[in-house]
Amino acid sequence: MKMTILVDNCTNTDKYLLAEPALSFYIELGNKKILFDCGYSDILIQNAFKLKIDLREITDIVLSHGHNDHTGGLFYLKKLYQDSLDLGIKINIPIITAHPDIFSSKIDEIVGDVGCPLSETQLEKLFKLDVTKKPKWITSELVFLGEIPQENIQDCSCPDDSALVYKSSQGLVIITGCSHSGLKNIIKYAKKVTNIEKIYNIIGGFHLIDESEEEMKNLIEYLKPQNIKTLCPCHCTDLKAKILLSKVFPIEDICVGSYFNFL
């Protein structure tokens, strides 16, 4: 499985790629070309162009949850597809996989609704939608977890939060958007769905912002026996959390344009 970071909070000097507080990963697996989340704006399209990735060839779009820093780019992607069709350019119409509550209103006390900018009806006019609470296998090796059970105590204000899991030859690669469901719950459910215990890598947003030392200690104590090879925290993971995690686990710093090849 090949993965390219298309959108993240950070980018590197001299790469001439754009960053924003959002997330989008491009995944290639067999004959599948998968977009995991779409960022906040049109920089998804700009970065893909610079990285020579043709978004009109996407076969699947998987949405981790409905917040607009993960779904905002859908508006611009839909326009790209519609403009291409209007010009007679052949494109692939991808399937969008998501939790059914992804279109529910998500209110922030300061800025208002921060949910998906497009309704289910608007998306259905162009895309194929598959909303499900159950796990869905995108391929025989890659699964969308659907609704993640809250078995560990977690104040989850985003029940549509989900993740992707890849069965690599070295163990599970867990791909998260924001981990609103909690890393513990995601890990436990990933193991249950795949029937695999070994975790090789966790990559994505960990939702660790201004966490207390006690909360970080509890999380680290849970992660220690997992024997995780590498952690790749980004997006909604602050520096303090990265530093604390790096004292126990190998941490790989990632940003827009980072590339991975999982066997």
C-alpha positions, -999 to +999 in steps of 0.1 A: +000+000+000+014+034-010+003+065+008+010+102+001+001+130+025-019+155+004-031+178+032-018+183+067-011+212+091+026+212+082+047+213+050+085+214+044+106+242+030+114+241-007+087+216-015+063+243-027+033+225-013+005+241+008-006+233+043-037+240+063-052+227+096-068+197+079-061+162+066-062+142+034-042+111+024-039+095-010-037+057-010-028+033-038-036-004-033-039-028-062-063-012-087-078+011-060-069+048-058-084+060-025-088+094-010-090+093+028-105+126+038-105+158+017-090+186+037-107+219+043-102+238+010-090+235-026-053+229-016-061+192-019-064+198-056-034+222-058-011+198-039-023+168-059-015+186-092+020+195-080+026+158-069+013+146-103-017+128-087-048+129-109-078+131-086-101+123-115-089+087-113-099+082-077-120+050-072-130+056-036-133+084-011-134+074+025-144+100+051-132+096+087-159+119+100-180+149+091-160+179+104-152+204+077-114+201+080-119+166+066-148+171+043-145+208+031-125+198+001-155+178-012-170+210-025-140+217-047-136+181-057-172+180-068-166+211-089-135+196-105-154+165-115-184+185-128-163+209-148-144+179-163-177+162-173-190+195-188-159+196-209-163+160-221-133+148-201-136+112-191-134+107-153-140+080-128-170+085-104-157+074-070-177+057-042-179+077-010-178+055+021-187+071+055-207+067+087-244+076+081-241+104+107-215+122+087-240+147+075-254+156+109-250+192+122-217+198+141-219+230+161-189+249+175-198+275+201-176+301+184-179+296+147-212+277+143-217+247+121-184+230+113-199+200+096-198+187+060-204+216+035-224+194+012-256+175+020-262+139+012-286+149-015-261+173-031-234+146-031-257+119-045-262+140-077-227+131-087-211+105-064-221+070-053-227+070-016-223+040+008-230+051+043-226+023+069-221+017+106-207-017+099-171-025+089-167-023+051-138-040+033-126-017+005-102-045-006-094-078+010-066-060+029-081-026+037-112-020+059-133+009+069-142+003+106-176+020+105-190+029+140-163+023+167-177+010+200-169+032+230-157+004+253-131+026+269-144+057+286-143+085+261-163+117+258-169+113+221-189+142+206-184+128+171-200+093+169-194+092+132-157+092+137-140+061+121-107+049+107-091+027+080-070-004+088-046-020+064-034-056+070+003-053+061+027-082+062+043-067+093+010-060+112-019-036+112-015-001+099-042+020+115-051+052+096-069+078+116-085+112+107-089+128+141-094+098+165-124+114+182-134+079+191-102+075+212-071+057+202-078+029+227-112+022+212-099+024+176-070+000+183-093-025+201-119-025+174-092-027+146-079-059+162-114-073+165-125-066+130-093-079+114-086-107+139-050-095+140-032-085+173+000-070+160+001-033+152+029-020+129+020+017+125-006+042+135-007+073+112-030+103+113-046+127+137-045+114+173-067+141+188-042+149+215-044+187+221-038+201+256-040+167+272-031+164+308+000+146+319-022+120+336-042+114+304-010+111+284+005+087+309-026+065+308-025+064+270+012+056+269+008+028+294-019+013+272+002+017+240+034+002+255+025-035+254+012-031+218+048-032+205+040-007+179+069-003+154+063+034+146+038+062+153+031+090+128+011+116+146-001+146+127-029+171+122-047+173+157-016+162+177+002+189+195+040+192+201+037+183+238+019+150+230+045+142+203+074+148+227+058+126+254+051+098+228+086+101+214+101+092+248+086+057+245+080+051+208+098+058+175+080+088+161+082+097+124+076+134+116+053+138+086+039+166+066+024+174+032+042+154+005+054+127+029+053+093+012+050+058+027+051+023+012+036-004+035+042-040+024 
